[in-house]
């Protein structure tokens, strides 16, 4: 999982990326290709 300050650029890398908020943190999850997971922080 990548940890980045900004997730906006990572969102556009795959069409199945979804932006999710969990416990006050922002995540990108991708059920199709798991390598695009990321967390903001």
Biopython code that builds the backbone (N, CA, C, O; Angstrom):
import numpy as np
from Bio.PDB.StructureBuilder import StructureBuilder

atoms = [
    (1, "UNK", "N", (0.845, -1.190, 0.000)),
    (1, "UNK", "CA", (0.000, 0.000, 0.000)),
    (1, "UNK", "C", (0.883, 1.243, 0.000)),
    (1, "UNK", "O", (1.809, 1.367, 0.801)),
    (2, "UNK", "N", (0.577, 2.154, -0.910)),
    (2, "UNK", "CA", (1.309, 3.412, -0.960)),
    (2, "UNK", "C", (0.676, 4.398, 0.026)),
    (2, "UNK", "O", (-0.539, 4.404, 0.219)),
    (3, "UNK", "N", (1.504, 5.215, 0.636)),
    (3, "UNK", "CA", (1.020, 6.268, 1.531)),
    (3, "UNK", "C", (1.464, 7.593, 0.947)),
    (3, "UNK", "O", (2.659, 7.865, 0.829)),
    (4, "UNK", "N", (0.492, 8.414, 0.582)),
    (4, "UNK", "CA", (0.776, 9.664, -0.097)),
    (4, "UNK", "C", (0.072, 10.824, 0.586)),
    (4, "UNK", "O", (-0.910, 10.637, 1.304)),
    (5, "UNK", "N", (0.593, 12.038, 0.350)),
    (5, "UNK", "CA", (-0.074, 13.225, 0.867)),
    (5, "UNK", "C", (-1.321, 13.553, 0.071)),
    (5, "UNK", "O", (-2.309, 14.037, 0.622)),
    (6, "UNK", "N", (-1.273, 13.289, -1.229)),
    (6, "UNK", "CA", (-2.412, 13.584, -2.094)),
    (6, "UNK", "C", (-2.715, 12.369, -2.952)),
    (6, "UNK", "O", (-1.812, 11.761, -3.528)),
    (7, "UNK", "N", (-4.002, 12.017, -3.034)),
    (7, "UNK", "CA", (-4.412, 10.834, -3.778)),
    (7, "UNK", "C", (-5.010, 11.165, -5.136)),
    (7, "UNK", "O", (-5.388, 10.262, -5.881)),
    (8, "UNK", "N", (-5.098, 12.439, -5.463)),
    (8, "UNK", "CA", (-5.789, 12.829, -6.686)),
    (8, "UNK", "C", (-5.108, 12.259, -7.930)),
    (8, "UNK", "O", (-5.786, 11.800, -8.849)),
    (9, "UNK", "N", (-3.780, 12.285, -7.967)),
    (9, "UNK", "CA", (-3.061, 11.764, -9.132)),
    (9, "UNK", "C", (-3.168, 10.251, -9.214)),
    (9, "UNK", "O", (-3.202, 9.689, -10.309)),
    (10, "UNK", "N", (-3.220, 9.590, -8.069)),
    (10, "UNK", "CA", (-3.297, 8.129, -8.077)),
    (10, "UNK", "C", (-4.678, 7.637, -8.502)),
    (10, "UNK", "O", (-4.811, 6.520, -9.002)),
    (11, "UNK", "N", (-5.690, 8.448, -8.310)),
    (11, "UNK", "CA", (-7.051, 8.037, -8.642)),
    (11, "UNK", "C", (-7.214, 7.776, -10.130)),
    (11, "UNK", "O", (-7.986, 6.904, -10.528)),
    (12, "UNK", "N", (-6.495, 8.522, -10.951)),
    (12, "UNK", "CA", (-6.710, 8.452, -12.402)),
    (12, "UNK", "C", (-5.930, 7.320, -13.052)),
    (12, "UNK", "O", (-6.007, 7.157, -14.270)),
    (13, "UNK", "N", (-5.185, 6.536, -12.291)),
    (13, "UNK", "CA", (-4.319, 5.524, -12.891)),
    (13, "UNK", "C", (-5.056, 4.264, -13.310)),
    (13, "UNK", "O", (-4.558, 3.504, -14.141)),
    (14, "UNK", "N", (-6.245, 4.030, -12.744)),
    (14, "UNK", "CA", (-7.011, 2.831, -13.107)),
    (14, "UNK", "C", (-8.481, 3.164, -12.982)),
    (14, "UNK", "O", (-8.884, 3.897, -12.079)),
    (15, "UNK", "N", (-9.293, 2.620, -13.900)),
    (15, "UNK", "CA", (-10.706, 3.024, -13.903)),
    (15, "UNK", "C", (-11.510, 2.391, -12.787)),
    (15, "UNK", "O", (-12.614, 2.848, -12.494)),
    (16, "UNK", "N", (-10.976, 1.328, -12.142)),
    (16, "UNK", "CA", (-11.724, 0.652, -11.073)),
    (16, "UNK", "C", (-11.394, 1.213, -9.687)),
    (16, "UNK", "O", (-11.900, 0.706, -8.686)),
    (17, "UNK", "N", (-10.559, 2.244, -9.615)),
    (17, "UNK", "CA", (-10.209, 2.821, -8.319)),
    (17, "UNK", "C", (-11.427, 3.477, -7.682)),
    (17, "UNK", "O", (-12.209, 4.155, -8.347)),
    (18, "UNK", "N", (-11.571, 3.256, -6.363)),
    (18, "UNK", "CA", (-12.644, 3.899, -5.613)),
    (18, "UNK", "C", (-12.048, 4.622, -4.420)),
    (18, "UNK", "O", (-11.124, 4.123, -3.777)),
    (19, "UNK", "N", (-12.581, 5.800, -4.128)),
    (19, "UNK", "CA", (-12.140, 6.586, -2.985)),
    (19, "UNK", "C", (-13.048, 6.269, -1.806)),
    (19, "UNK", "O", (-14.268, 6.402, -1.908)),
    (20, "UNK", "N", (-12.462, 5.851, -0.687)),
    (20, "UNK", "CA", (-13.231, 5.414, 0.474)),
    (20, "UNK", "C", (-12.687, 6.122, 1.711)),
    (20, "UNK", "O", (-11.475, 6.280, 1.858)),
    (21, "UNK", "N", (-13.595, 6.553, 2.607)),
    (21, "UNK", "CA", (-13.180, 7.135, 3.882)),
    (21, "UNK", "C", (-13.480, 6.149, 4.989)),
    (21, "UNK", "O", (-14.625, 5.733, 5.167)),
    (22, "UNK", "N", (-12.446, 5.772, 5.737)),
    (22, "UNK", "CA", (-12.625, 4.853, 6.864)),
    (22, "UNK", "C", (-11.848, 5.376, 8.064)),
    (22, "UNK", "O", (-10.647, 5.634, 7.981)),
    (23, "UNK", "N", (-12.554, 5.527, 9.179)),
    (23, "UNK", "CA", (-11.946, 5.966, 10.441)),
    (23, "UNK", "C", (-11.123, 7.254, 10.277)),
    (23, "UNK", "O", (-10.039, 7.390, 10.845)),
    (24, "UNK", "N", (-11.660, 8.193, 9.489)),
    (24, "UNK", "CA", (-10.997, 9.476, 9.321)),
    (24, "UNK", "C", (-9.835, 9.460, 8.351)),
    (24, "UNK", "O", (-9.184, 10.489, 8.168)),
    (25, "UNK", "N", (-9.549, 8.329, 7.721)),
    (25, "UNK", "CA", (-8.483, 8.260, 6.734)),
    (25, "UNK", "C", (-9.084, 8.044, 5.358)),
    (25, "UNK", "O", (-10.158, 7.457, 5.224)),
    (26, "UNK", "N", (-8.388, 8.520, 4.340)),
    (26, "UNK", "CA", (-8.865, 8.403, 2.965)),
    (26, "UNK", "C", (-8.059, 7.314, 2.265)),
    (26, "UNK", "O", (-6.828, 7.328, 2.293)),
    (27, "UNK", "N", (-8.758, 6.375, 1.640)),
    (27, "UNK", "CA", (-8.118, 5.249, 0.979)),
    (27, "UNK", "C", (-8.553, 5.180, -0.476)),
    (27, "UNK", "O", (-9.644, 5.625, -0.832)),
    (28, "UNK", "N", (-7.684, 4.614, -1.316)),
    (28, "UNK", "CA", (-8.078, 4.172, -2.650)),
    (28, "UNK", "C", (-8.056, 2.661, -2.632)),
    (28, "UNK", "O", (-7.047, 2.053, -2.272)),
    (29, "UNK", "N", (-9.176, 2.043, -3.022)),
    (29, "UNK", "CA", (-9.220, 0.592, -3.106)),
    (29, "UNK", "C", (-9.583, 0.208, -4.529)),
    (29, "UNK", "O", (-10.261, 0.948, -5.242)),
    (30, "UNK", "N", (-9.113, -0.969, -4.923)),
    (30, "UNK", "CA", (-9.352, -1.447, -6.274)),
    (30, "UNK", "C", (-9.522, -2.956, -6.208)),
    (30, "UNK", "O", (-8.571, -3.685, -5.925)),
    (31, "UNK", "N", (-10.737, -3.419, -6.471)),
    (31, "UNK", "CA", (-11.011, -4.854, -6.380)),
    (31, "UNK", "C", (-10.448, -5.611, -7.578)),
    (31, "UNK", "O", (-10.169, -6.806, -7.479)),
    (32, "UNK", "N", (-10.278, -4.928, -8.706)),
    (32, "UNK", "CA", (-9.804, -5.589, -9.923)),
    (32, "UNK", "C", (-8.300, -5.818, -9.865)),
    (32, "UNK", "O", (-7.821, -6.920, -10.132)),
    (33, "UNK", "N", (-7.554, -4.764, -9.512)),
    (33, "UNK", "CA", (-6.094, -4.845, -9.487)),
    (33, "UNK", "C", (-5.609, -4.314, -8.140)),
    (33, "UNK", "O", (-5.602, -3.105, -7.910)),
    (34, "UNK", "N", (-5.210, -5.210, -7.263)),
    (34, "UNK", "CA", (-4.951, -4.851, -5.869)),
    (34, "UNK", "C", (-3.731, -3.946, -5.677)),
    (34, "UNK", "O", (-3.566, -3.351, -4.612)),
    (35, "UNK", "N", (-2.886, -3.841, -6.687)),
    (35, "UNK", "CA", (-1.655, -3.068, -6.488)),
    (35, "UNK", "C", (-1.879, -1.563, -6.445)),
    (35, "UNK", "O", (-0.949, -0.808, -6.161)),
    (36, "UNK", "N", (-3.103, -1.117, -6.723)),
    (36, "UNK", "CA", (-3.378, 0.321, -6.698)),
    (36, "UNK", "C", (-3.876, 0.819, -5.352)),
    (36, "UNK", "O", (-4.338, 1.955, -5.245)),
    (37, "UNK", "N", (-3.786, -0.025, -4.311)),
    (37, "UNK", "CA", (-4.234, 0.432, -2.993)),
    (37, "UNK", "C", (-3.353, 1.578, -2.497)),
    (37, "UNK", "O", (-2.137, 1.564, -2.685)),
    (38, "UNK", "N", (-3.977, 2.565, -1.867)),
    (38, "UNK", "CA", (-3.224, 3.696, -1.333)),
    (38, "UNK", "C", (-3.972, 4.287, -0.151)),
    (38, "UNK", "O", (-5.185, 4.129, -0.005)),
    (39, "UNK", "N", (-3.200, 4.980, 0.696)),
    (39, "UNK", "CA", (-3.773, 5.648, 1.854)),
    (39, "UNK", "C", (-3.207, 7.055, 1.919)),
    (39, "UNK", "O", (-2.039, 7.288, 1.609)),
    (40, "UNK", "N", (-4.061, 7.993, 2.332)),
    (40, "UNK", "CA", (-3.585, 9.368, 2.475)),
    (40, "UNK", "C", (-3.062, 9.567, 3.884)),
    (40, "UNK", "O", (-3.638, 9.065, 4.850)),
    (41, "UNK", "N", (-1.958, 10.308, 3.995)),
    (41, "UNK", "CA", (-1.421, 10.553, 5.323)),
    (41, "UNK", "C", (0.025, 10.873, 5.230)),
    (41, "UNK", "O", (0.671, 11.115, 6.250)),
]
sb = StructureBuilder()
sb.init_structure("model")
sb.init_model(0)
sb.init_chain("A")
sb.init_seg("    ")
for serial, (resi, resn, name, xyz) in enumerate(atoms, 1):
    if name == "N":
        sb.init_residue(resn, " ", resi, " ")
    sb.init_atom(name, np.array(xyz, "f"), 0.0, 1.0, " ", f" {name:<3s}", serial, name[0])
structure = sb.get_structure()
